[in-house]
Amino acid sequence: MQAGVGGLQPKQPYVLALSASPDGSGPLEPLARFKSNPAGAAVVNAVGPIRQLVSGNGDAARRDLVIARQGEDGPGEIVQAQVE
């Protein structure tokens, strides 16, 4: 999967993650860590069965994609959530 994100703080660390809820509350499953460019954007690449997870196909429960600030101990504040 490749995601283009914008509207982030320039040159800051973030994480693309899966969330069990659309608003990103609860535990997050990190997929890829990245740093935004000077314009506050990034292209993020992640590998895996992501399409099945975000659509809820198969045996897996539906998950939502979120962008969170990267904290010292893992994902922090949610700054963007998947829009359908």
PDB file as gemmi writes it, atoms N, CA and C in Angstrom:
CRYST1    1.000    1.000    1.000  90.00  90.00  90.00 P 1                      
ATOM      1  N   MET A   1       0.835  -1.151   0.000  1.00  0.00           N  
ATOM      2  CA  MET A   1       0.000   0.000   0.000  1.00  0.00           C  
ATOM      3  C   MET A   1       0.893   1.231   0.000  1.00  0.00           C  
ATOM      4  N   GLN A   2       0.449   2.258  -0.680  1.00  0.00           N  
ATOM      5  CA  GLN A   2       1.155   3.534  -0.672  1.00  0.00           C  
ATOM      6  C   GLN A   2       0.129   4.604  -0.334  1.00  0.00           C  
ATOM      7  N   ALA A   3       0.436   5.437   0.645  1.00  0.00           N  
ATOM      8  CA  ALA A   3      -0.477   6.496   1.070  1.00  0.00           C  
ATOM      9  C   ALA A   3       0.218   7.842   0.955  1.00  0.00           C  
ATOM     10  N   GLY A   4      -0.451   8.793   0.344  1.00  0.00           N  
ATOM     11  CA  GLY A   4       0.040  10.166   0.303  1.00  0.00           C  
ATOM     12  C   GLY A   4      -0.678  10.944   1.390  1.00  0.00           C  
ATOM     13  N   VAL A   5       0.064  11.564   2.279  1.00  0.00           N  
ATOM     14  CA  VAL A   5      -0.540  12.333   3.374  1.00  0.00           C  
ATOM     15  C   VAL A   5      -0.017  13.761   3.348  1.00  0.00           C  
ATOM     16  N   GLY A   6      -0.851  14.682   3.775  1.00  0.00           N  
ATOM     17  CA  GLY A   6      -0.470  16.086   3.835  1.00  0.00           C  
ATOM     18  C   GLY A   6      -1.099  16.728   5.055  1.00  0.00           C  
ATOM     19  N   GLY A   7      -0.799  17.997   5.274  1.00  0.00           N  
ATOM     20  CA  GLY A   7      -1.349  18.720   6.408  1.00  0.00           C  
ATOM     21  C   GLY A   7      -0.694  18.373   7.725  1.00  0.00           C  
ATOM     22  N   LEU A   8       0.508  17.816   7.681  1.00  0.00           N  
ATOM     23  CA  LEU A   8       1.235  17.453   8.897  1.00  0.00           C  
ATOM     24  C   LEU A   8       2.211  18.556   9.275  1.00  0.00           C  
ATOM     25  N   GLN A   9       2.736  18.503  10.475  1.00  0.00           N  
ATOM     26  CA  GLN A   9       3.775  19.430  10.896  1.00  0.00           C  
ATOM     27  C   GLN A   9       5.062  19.082  10.147  1.00  0.00           C  
ATOM     28  N   PRO A  10       5.761  20.065   9.615  1.00  0.00           N  
ATOM     29  CA  PRO A  10       6.989  19.795   8.858  1.00  0.00           C  
ATOM     30  C   PRO A  10       8.070  19.112   9.690  1.00  0.00           C  
ATOM     31  N   LYS A  11       8.770  18.183   9.045  1.00  0.00           N  
ATOM     32  CA  LYS A  11       9.941  17.509   9.611  1.00  0.00           C  
ATOM     33  C   LYS A  11       9.691  16.854  10.968  1.00  0.00           C  
ATOM     34  N   GLN A  12       8.505  16.247  11.132  1.00  0.00           N  
ATOM     35  CA  GLN A  12       8.158  15.594  12.393  1.00  0.00           C  
ATOM     36  C   GLN A  12       7.936  14.102  12.167  1.00  0.00           C  
ATOM     37  N   PRO A  13       8.196  13.268  13.185  1.00  0.00           N  
ATOM     38  CA  PRO A  13       7.988  11.825  13.046  1.00  0.00           C  
ATOM     39  C   PRO A  13       6.518  11.443  13.251  1.00  0.00           C  
ATOM     40  N   TYR A  14       6.038  10.549  12.410  1.00  0.00           N  
ATOM     41  CA  TYR A  14       4.665  10.055  12.469  1.00  0.00           C  
ATOM     42  C   TYR A  14       4.659   8.561  12.253  1.00  0.00           C  
ATOM     43  N   VAL A  15       3.491   7.959  12.464  1.00  0.00           N  
ATOM     44  CA  VAL A  15       3.315   6.532  12.216  1.00  0.00           C  
ATOM     45  C   VAL A  15       1.967   6.317  11.531  1.00  0.00           C  
ATOM     46  N   LEU A  16       1.968   5.485  10.492  1.00  0.00           N  
ATOM     47  CA  LEU A  16       0.740   5.012   9.860  1.00  0.00           C  
ATOM     48  C   LEU A  16       0.352   3.755  10.620  1.00  0.00           C  
ATOM     49  N   ALA A  17      -0.892   3.694  11.115  1.00  0.00           N  
ATOM     50  CA  ALA A  17      -1.288   2.576  11.965  1.00  0.00           C  
ATOM     51  C   ALA A  17      -2.707   2.123  11.663  1.00  0.00           C  
ATOM     52  N   LEU A  18      -3.011   0.910  12.093  1.00  0.00           N  
ATOM     53  CA  LEU A  18      -4.369   0.384  12.036  1.00  0.00           C  
ATOM     54  C   LEU A  18      -5.023   0.579  13.395  1.00  0.00           C  
ATOM     55  N   SER A  19      -6.297   0.952  13.369  1.00  0.00           N  
ATOM     56  CA  SER A  19      -7.062   1.161  14.585  1.00  0.00           C  
ATOM     57  C   SER A  19      -8.337   0.335  14.524  1.00  0.00           C  
ATOM     58  N   ALA A  20      -8.808  -0.147  15.657  1.00  0.00           N  
ATOM     59  CA  ALA A  20     -10.051  -0.911  15.708  1.00  0.00           C  
ATOM     60  C   ALA A  20     -11.272  -0.004  15.646  1.00  0.00           C  
ATOM     61  N   SER A  21     -11.087   1.312  15.822  1.00  0.00           N  
ATOM     62  CA  SER A  21     -12.212   2.243  15.760  1.00  0.00           C  
ATOM     63  C   SER A  21     -11.896   3.388  14.802  1.00  0.00           C  
ATOM     64  N   PRO A  22     -12.906   3.938  14.146  1.00  0.00           N  
ATOM     65  CA  PRO A  22     -12.688   4.989  13.144  1.00  0.00           C  
ATOM     66  C   PRO A  22     -11.997   6.247  13.679  1.00  0.00           C  
ATOM     67  N   ASP A  23     -12.196   6.555  14.964  1.00  0.00           N  
ATOM     68  CA  ASP A  23     -11.581   7.766  15.513  1.00  0.00           C  
ATOM     69  C   ASP A  23     -10.169   7.529  16.047  1.00  0.00           C  
ATOM     70  N   GLY A  24      -9.689   6.291  15.974  1.00  0.00           N  
ATOM     71  CA  GLY A  24      -8.333   5.985  16.414  1.00  0.00           C  
ATOM     72  C   GLY A  24      -8.196   5.724  17.890  1.00  0.00           C  
ATOM     73  N   SER A  25      -9.309   5.697  18.622  1.00  0.00           N  
ATOM     74  CA  SER A  25      -9.208   5.422  20.055  1.00  0.00           C  
ATOM     75  C   SER A  25      -8.860   3.952  20.264  1.00  0.00           C  
ATOM     76  N   GLY A  26      -8.242   3.668  21.371  1.00  0.00           N  
ATOM     77  CA  GLY A  26      -7.840   2.302  21.667  1.00  0.00           C  
ATOM     78  C   GLY A  26      -6.445   2.013  21.156  1.00  0.00           C  
ATOM     79  N   PRO A  27      -6.021   0.769  21.272  1.00  0.00           N  
ATOM     80  CA  PRO A  27      -4.662   0.406  20.850  1.00  0.00           C  
ATOM     81  C   PRO A  27      -4.499   0.508  19.334  1.00  0.00           C  
ATOM     82  N   LEU A  28      -3.298   0.908  18.909  1.00  0.00           N  
ATOM     83  CA  LEU A  28      -2.971   1.034  17.487  1.00  0.00           C  
ATOM     84  C   LEU A  28      -1.953  -0.023  17.107  1.00  0.00           C  
ATOM     85  N   GLU A  29      -2.050  -0.501  15.870  1.00  0.00           N  
ATOM     86  CA  GLU A  29      -1.079  -1.445  15.335  1.00  0.00           C  
ATOM     87  C   GLU A  29      -0.235  -0.723  14.289  1.00  0.00           C  
ATOM     88  N   PRO A  30       0.980  -0.309  14.631  1.00  0.00           N  
ATOM     89  CA  PRO A  30       1.824   0.445  13.689  1.00  0.00           C  
ATOM     90  C   PRO A  30       2.136  -0.361  12.428  1.00  0.00           C  
ATOM     91  N   LEU A  31       2.054   0.307  11.273  1.00  0.00           N  
ATOM     92  CA  LEU A  31       2.389  -0.302   9.994  1.00  0.00           C  
ATOM     93  C   LEU A  31       3.692   0.256   9.436  1.00  0.00           C  
ATOM     94  N   ALA A  32       3.865   1.577   9.538  1.00  0.00           N  
ATOM     95  CA  ALA A  32       5.065   2.212   8.983  1.00  0.00           C  
ATOM     96  C   ALA A  32       5.335   3.526   9.711  1.00  0.00           C  
ATOM     97  N   ARG A  33       6.588   3.749  10.018  1.00  0.00           N  
ATOM     98  CA  ARG A  33       7.017   5.018  10.605  1.00  0.00           C  
ATOM     99  C   ARG A  33       7.603   5.874   9.491  1.00  0.00           C  
ATOM    100  N   PHE A  34       7.399   7.188   9.599  1.00  0.00           N  
ATOM    101  CA  PHE A  34       7.917   8.094   8.578  1.00  0.00           C  
ATOM    102  C   PHE A  34       8.096   9.487   9.166  1.00  0.00           C  
ATOM    103  N   LYS A  35       8.796  10.331   8.443  1.00  0.00           N  
ATOM    104  CA  LYS A  35       9.005  11.719   8.835  1.00  0.00           C  
ATOM    105  C   LYS A  35       8.459  12.601   7.718  1.00  0.00           C  
ATOM    106  N   SER A  36       7.683  13.606   8.076  1.00  0.00           N  
ATOM    107  CA  SER A  36       7.116  14.505   7.071  1.00  0.00           C  
ATOM    108  C   SER A  36       8.219  15.373   6.465  1.00  0.00           C  
ATOM    109  N   ASN A  37       7.996  15.804   5.236  1.00  0.00           N  
ATOM    110  CA  ASN A  37       8.977  16.652   4.563  1.00  0.00           C  
ATOM    111  C   ASN A  37       8.803  18.115   5.014  1.00  0.00           C  
ATOM    112  N   PRO A  38       9.622  19.040   4.522  1.00  0.00           N  
ATOM    113  CA  PRO A  38       9.506  20.440   4.946  1.00  0.00           C  
ATOM    114  C   PRO A  38       8.149  21.082   4.648  1.00  0.00           C  
ATOM    115  N   ALA A  39       7.380  20.506   3.721  1.00  0.00           N  
ATOM    116  CA  ALA A  39       6.051  21.030   3.410  1.00  0.00           C  
ATOM    117  C   ALA A  39       4.957  20.368   4.247  1.00  0.00           C  
ATOM    118  N   GLY A  40       5.322  19.431   5.121  1.00  0.00           N  
ATOM    119  CA  GLY A  40       4.346  18.749   5.964  1.00  0.00           C  
ATOM    120  C   GLY A  40       3.621  17.624   5.254  1.00  0.00           C  
ATOM    121  N   ALA A  41       4.257  17.003   4.278  1.00  0.00           N  
ATOM    122  CA  ALA A  41       3.655  15.904   3.521  1.00  0.00           C  
ATOM    123  C   ALA A  41       4.608  14.711   3.502  1.00  0.00           C  
ATOM    124  N   ALA A  42       4.081  13.566   3.060  1.00  0.00           N  
ATOM    125  CA  ALA A  42       4.907  12.368   2.938  1.00  0.00           C  
ATOM    126  C   ALA A  42       4.182  11.343   2.079  1.00  0.00           C  
ATOM    127  N   VAL A  43       4.955  10.467   1.478  1.00  0.00           N  
ATOM    128  CA  VAL A  43       4.425   9.279   0.812  1.00  0.00           C  
ATOM    129  C   VAL A  43       4.899   8.104   1.652  1.00  0.00           C  
ATOM    130  N   VAL A  44       3.946   7.314   2.139  1.00  0.00           N  
ATOM    131  CA  VAL A  44       4.239   6.234   3.070  1.00  0.00           C  
ATOM    132  C   VAL A  44       3.953   4.896   2.400  1.00  0.00           C  
ATOM    133  N   ASN A  45       4.874   3.959   2.525  1.00  0.00           N  
ATOM    134  CA  ASN A  45       4.706   2.621   1.972  1.00  0.00           C  
ATOM    135  C   ASN A  45       4.575   1.608   3.101  1.00  0.00           C  
ATOM    136  N   ALA A  46       3.622   0.682   2.950  1.00  0.00           N  
ATOM    137  CA  ALA A  46       3.444  -0.403   3.910  1.00  0.00           C  
ATOM    138  C   ALA A  46       3.126  -1.675   3.133  1.00  0.00           C  
ATOM    139  N   VAL A  47       3.583  -2.803   3.641  1.00  0.00           N  
ATOM    140  CA  VAL A  47       3.383  -4.084   2.975  1.00  0.00           C  
ATOM    141  C   VAL A  47       2.525  -4.980   3.858  1.00  0.00           C  
ATOM    142  N   GLY A  48       1.578  -5.668   3.245  1.00  0.00           N  
ATOM    143  CA  GLY A  48       0.750  -6.614   3.987  1.00  0.00           C  
ATOM    144  C   GLY A  48      -0.662  -6.640   3.445  1.00  0.00           C  
ATOM    145  N   PRO A  49      -1.544  -7.442   4.058  1.00  0.00           N  
ATOM    146  CA  PRO A  49      -2.926  -7.580   3.593  1.00  0.00           C  
ATOM    147  C   PRO A  49      -3.814  -6.439   4.086  1.00  0.00           C  
ATOM    148  N   ILE A  50      -3.408  -5.218   3.817  1.00  0.00           N  
ATOM    149  CA  ILE A  50      -4.092  -4.049   4.374  1.00  0.00           C  
ATOM    150  C   ILE A  50      -5.488  -3.873   3.788  1.00  0.00           C  
ATOM    151  N   ARG A  51      -5.648  -4.107   2.485  1.00  0.00           N  
ATOM    152  CA  ARG A  51      -6.958  -3.921   1.854  1.00  0.00           C  
ATOM    153  C   ARG A  51      -8.022  -4.772   2.549  1.00  0.00           C  
ATOM    154  N   GLN A  52      -7.709  -6.018   2.890  1.00  0.00           N  
ATOM    155  CA  GLN A  52      -8.670  -6.885   3.551  1.00  0.00           C  
ATOM    156  C   GLN A  52      -9.009  -6.367   4.944  1.00  0.00           C  
ATOM    157  N   LEU A  53      -8.027  -5.824   5.628  1.00  0.00           N  
ATOM    158  CA  LEU A  53      -8.254  -5.336   6.993  1.00  0.00           C  
ATOM    159  C   LEU A  53      -9.118  -4.085   7.025  1.00  0.00           C  
ATOM    160  N   VAL A  54      -8.892  -3.148   6.107  1.00  0.00           N  
ATOM    161  CA  VAL A  54      -9.668  -1.904   6.143  1.00  0.00           C  
ATOM    162  C   VAL A  54     -11.056  -2.072   5.534  1.00  0.00           C  
ATOM    163  N   SER A  55     -11.279  -3.141   4.786  1.00  0.00           N  
ATOM    164  CA  SER A  55     -12.611  -3.376   4.231  1.00  0.00           C  
ATOM    165  C   SER A  55     -13.405  -4.381   5.067  1.00  0.00           C  
ATOM    166  N   GLY A  56     -12.743  -5.107   5.958  1.00  0.00           N  
ATOM    167  CA  GLY A  56     -13.417  -6.088   6.804  1.00  0.00           C  
ATOM    168  C   GLY A  56     -13.721  -7.381   6.076  1.00  0.00           C  
ATOM    169  N   ASN A  57     -13.042  -7.644   4.964  1.00  0.00           N  
ATOM    170  CA  ASN A  57     -13.247  -8.886   4.226  1.00  0.00           C  
ATOM    171  C   ASN A  57     -12.551 -10.046   4.926  1.00  0.00           C  
ATOM    172  N   GLY A  58     -13.089 -11.242   4.767  1.00  0.00           N  
ATOM    173  CA  GLY A  58     -12.447 -12.419   5.341  1.00  0.00           C  
ATOM    174  C   GLY A  58     -12.749 -12.558   6.823  1.00  0.00           C  
ATOM    175  N   ASP A  59     -11.840 -13.220   7.528  1.00  0.00           N  
ATOM    176  CA  ASP A  59     -12.030 -13.502   8.948  1.00  0.00           C  
ATOM    177  C   ASP A  59     -11.641 -12.333   9.850  1.00  0.00           C  
ATOM    178  N   ALA A  60     -10.897 -11.379   9.316  1.00  0.00           N  
ATOM    179  CA  ALA A  60     -10.404 -10.271  10.131  1.00  0.00           C  
ATOM    180  C   ALA A  60     -11.483  -9.208  10.332  1.00  0.00           C  
ATOM    181  N   ALA A  61     -11.512  -8.635  11.521  1.00  0.00           N  
ATOM    182  CA  ALA A  61     -12.434  -7.531  11.802  1.00  0.00           C  
ATOM    183  C   ALA A  61     -11.983  -6.289  11.050  1.00  0.00           C  
ATOM    184  N   ARG A  62     -12.941  -5.434  10.700  1.00  0.00           N  
ATOM    185  CA  ARG A  62     -12.621  -4.197   9.997  1.00  0.00           C  
ATOM    186  C   ARG A  62     -11.713  -3.327  10.853  1.00  0.00           C  
ATOM    187  N   ARG A  63     -10.715  -2.720  10.233  1.00  0.00           N  
ATOM    188  CA  ARG A  63      -9.804  -1.792  10.894  1.00  0.00           C  
ATOM    189  C   ARG A  63      -9.783  -0.500  10.097  1.00  0.00           C  
ATOM    190  N   ASP A  64      -9.375   0.592  10.717  1.00  0.00           N  
ATOM    191  CA  ASP A  64      -9.275   1.888  10.060  1.00  0.00           C  
ATOM    192  C   ASP A  64      -7.833   2.360  10.084  1.00  0.00           C  
ATOM    193  N   LEU A  65      -7.446   3.091   9.040  1.00  0.00           N  
ATOM    194  CA  LEU A  65      -6.096   3.658   8.975  1.00  0.00           C  
ATOM    195  C   LEU A  65      -6.073   5.010   9.674  1.00  0.00           C  
ATOM    196  N   VAL A  66      -5.019   5.255  10.440  1.00  0.00           N  
ATOM    197  CA  VAL A  66      -4.831   6.540  11.112  1.00  0.00           C  
ATOM    198  C   VAL A  66      -3.370   6.968  10.987  1.00  0.00           C  
ATOM    199  N   ILE A  67      -3.154   8.256  11.111  1.00  0.00           N  
ATOM    200  CA  ILE A  67      -1.809   8.825  11.207  1.00  0.00           C  
ATOM    201  C   ILE A  67      -1.701   9.394  12.621  1.00  0.00           C  
ATOM    202  N   ALA A  68      -0.661   8.977  13.327  1.00  0.00           N  
ATOM    203  CA  ALA A  68      -0.444   9.448  14.694  1.00  0.00           C  
ATOM    204  C   ALA A  68       0.961  10.020  14.823  1.00  0.00           C  
ATOM    205  N   ARG A  69       1.111  10.930  15.757  1.00  0.00           N  
ATOM    206  CA  ARG A  69       2.458  11.417  16.068  1.00  0.00           C  
ATOM    207  C   ARG A  69       3.254  10.247  16.635  1.00  0.00           C  
ATOM    208  N   GLN A  70       4.516  10.169  16.308  1.00  0.00           N  
ATOM    209  CA  GLN A  70       5.378   9.123  16.866  1.00  0.00           C  
ATOM    210  C   GLN A  70       5.907   9.598  18.204  1.00  0.00           C  
ATOM    211  N   GLY A  71       5.542   8.912  19.273  1.00  0.00           N  
ATOM    212  CA  GLY A  71       6.024   9.252  20.602  1.00  0.00           C  
ATOM    213  C   GLY A  71       7.233   8.407  20.952  1.00  0.00           C  
ATOM    214  N   GLU A  72       7.795   8.646  22.110  1.00  0.00           N  
ATOM    215  CA  GLU A  72       8.955   7.885  22.562  1.00  0.00           C  
ATOM    216  C   GLU A  72       8.620   6.416  22.785  1.00  0.00           C  
ATOM    217  N   ASP A  73       7.387   6.146  23.226  1.00  0.00           N  
ATOM    218  CA  ASP A  73       6.981   4.772  23.540  1.00  0.00           C  
ATOM    219  C   ASP A  73       6.036   4.183  22.507  1.00  0.00           C  
ATOM    220  N   GLY A  74       5.945   4.773  21.322  1.00  0.00           N  
ATOM    221  CA  GLY A  74       5.045   4.275  20.279  1.00  0.00           C  
ATOM    222  C   GLY A  74       4.128   5.374  19.781  1.00  0.00           C  
ATOM    223  N   PRO A  75       3.044   4.988  19.108  1.00  0.00           N  
ATOM    224  CA  PRO A  75       2.127   5.991  18.562  1.00  0.00           C  
ATOM    225  C   PRO A  75       1.533   6.862  19.656  1.00  0.00           C  
ATOM    226  N   GLY A  76       1.404   8.150  19.335  1.00  0.00           N  
ATOM    227  CA  GLY A  76       0.829   9.106  20.274  1.00  0.00           C  
ATOM    228  C   GLY A  76      -0.497   9.645  19.760  1.00  0.00           C  
ATOM    229  N   GLU A  77      -0.644  10.943  19.789  1.00  0.00           N  
ATOM    230  CA  GLU A  77      -1.876  11.624  19.394  1.00  0.00           C  
ATOM    231  C   GLU A  77      -2.239  11.343  17.925  1.00  0.00           C  
ATOM    232  N   ILE A  78      -3.510  11.036  17.689  1.00  0.00           N  
ATOM    233  CA  ILE A  78      -4.014  10.832  16.331  1.00  0.00           C  
ATOM    234  C   ILE A  78      -4.159  12.213  15.667  1.00  0.00           C  
ATOM    235  N   VAL A  79      -3.592  12.360  14.474  1.00  0.00           N  
ATOM    236  CA  VAL A  79      -3.691  13.632  13.776  1.00  0.00           C  
ATOM    237  C   VAL A  79      -4.554  13.530  12.522  1.00  0.00           C  
ATOM    238  N   GLN A  80      -4.722  12.325  11.981  1.00  0.00           N  
ATOM    239  CA  GLN A  80      -5.602  12.115  10.831  1.00  0.00           C  
ATOM    240  C   GLN A  80      -6.177  10.715  10.906  1.00  0.00           C  
ATOM    241  N   ALA A  81      -7.427  10.580  10.426  1.00  0.00           N  
ATOM    242  CA  ALA A  81      -8.073   9.281  10.379  1.00  0.00           C  
ATOM    243  C   ALA A  81      -8.604   9.044   8.967  1.00  0.00           C  
ATOM    244  N   GLN A  82      -8.751   7.787   8.621  1.00  0.00           N  
ATOM    245  CA  GLN A  82      -9.234   7.378   7.307  1.00  0.00           C  
ATOM    246  C   GLN A  82     -10.619   7.960   7.053  1.00  0.00           C  
ATOM    247  N   VAL A  83     -10.811   8.482   5.853  1.00  0.00           N  
ATOM    248  CA  VAL A  83     -12.112   8.992   5.446  1.00  0.00           C  
ATOM    249  C   VAL A  83     -12.622   8.106   4.323  1.00  0.00           C  
ATOM    250  N   GLU A  84     -13.827   7.613   4.460  1.00  0.00           N  
ATOM    251  CA  GLU A  84     -14.373   6.722   3.420  1.00  0.00           C  
ATOM    252  C   GLU A  84     -15.062   7.523   2.354  1.00  0.00           C  
TER     253      GLU A  84                                                      
END                                                                             
